[in-house]
Amino acid sequence: MGKVISEAALRNALKRLPEAEGTTWLDAHLSDHMSRLLDAPRTATTPT
């Protein structure tokens, strides 16, 4: 991660992004990050 921004700054930036471009970006972003999480090894935990 190169830079941390506030939630307000992110919301303002996303409001200026055209919906089609934003949807394309979000789909790619979620797909990339979720696939990494789903491919990661899992550890079994049991409640104590």
ABEGO torsion letter per residue (X at the ends): XABBBBAAAAAAAAAABBAAAAAAAAAAAAAAAAAAAAABBBBBBBBX
